[in-house]
Amino acid sequence: MDIQLAEAMGAVAETARGRALAFPGSVGKDDLPWAVIAAFDAEIRGRVARDPRIENERDRVLIAAVNYAETRGDDPPEDVATLLTRLIDAIDYLEQAVLRFGIPNRPAKAR
């Protein structure tokens, strides 16, 4: 794993966690999934070779973000906390997948 790529992935994961923790208020419910994954798509996705394990974890983040974004004010706090935990876990697993399986592609190596 390229050191710069690993550092970038750490920053991306921290950004995603921050956006998840700042919801609601930071973005609307329809925008949360894309806000959480935006930094990954911009900074990491184009720098690593496509790997189904990484793509599966990315999809898992999107699904967890949609589920969390669909919570309402009348949902039990325990349910909301569980969905937030699942989203944070999905972000962590995406970070781990990139660190384990991410192979820098040619443009990333040229940087």
PyMOL commands that set and color helices and strands:
alter all, ss='L'
color gray80, all
select helices_A, chain A and resi 3-21+32-43+45-47+52-69+77-101+106-110
alter helices_A, ss='H'
color red, helices_A
deselect
rebuild
show_as cartoon
